């Protein structure tokens, strides 16, 4: 967040997922300063994250930003081996991997 004015700006910062409020954080940004903000949010499906400042000013259009967030797609892996169980177990332990095995 950035405050380009000559006055300190108190406001609330909201995090939304598909227009559903996940978190509200009160912040105060000193005059001419920036304030990095990090949110951690659980996500169970694809969606649009939005951060929004609640302060009223002359340019409301720059008080929010959105990003499309897609969940990782599974990676399909084919293991061709004559019984490398250690490698097979290691690959099965990796998140988002769909493992198929073949001997030929």
PyMOL commands that set and color helices and strands:
alter all, ss='L'
color gray80, all
select helices_A, chain A and resi 60-63+85-93
alter helices_A, ss='H'
color red, helices_A
select strands_A, chain A and resi 9-17+20-29+47-53+64-69+75-80+97-102
alter strands_A, ss='S'
color yellow, strands_A
deselect
rebuild
show_as cartoon
